[in-house]
């Protein structure tokens, strides 16, 4: 029983391989035939040449676009410095970053200011979400 199943699967596998080979051969024949027909007269030859040139041009544009994206994504020292500066919050436009310890001390000294700031942030977020 198992031998019959194995033989059946092998037969299917060989048939599939033959079908794939036949399909490839037919596709190659169709492609050759289409190329021969396209190059049969001068206008078709010119059209094929223009289409090929256009394809090459688009490929060059695509490669250049990819290179530009890769170049812009590279991190230069200036970009790195800007990213680091943007990641550190700055207090009142000063050049020194605000530390968490300083924020905690200020919140402990002025709880009413902290509550006002939180309330203002909540109202702003509510206003933005309703737009």
Secondary structure, DSSP 8 states (H G I E B T S, - for coil): -HHHHHHHHHHHHHHHHHHHHHHHHHHHHHHHHHHHHHTSSHHHHHHHHHHHHHHHHHHHHHHHHHHHHHHHHS--HHHHHHHHHHHS-BSTT-SSB--HHHHHHHHHH-HHHHHHHHHHHHHHHHHHHH-
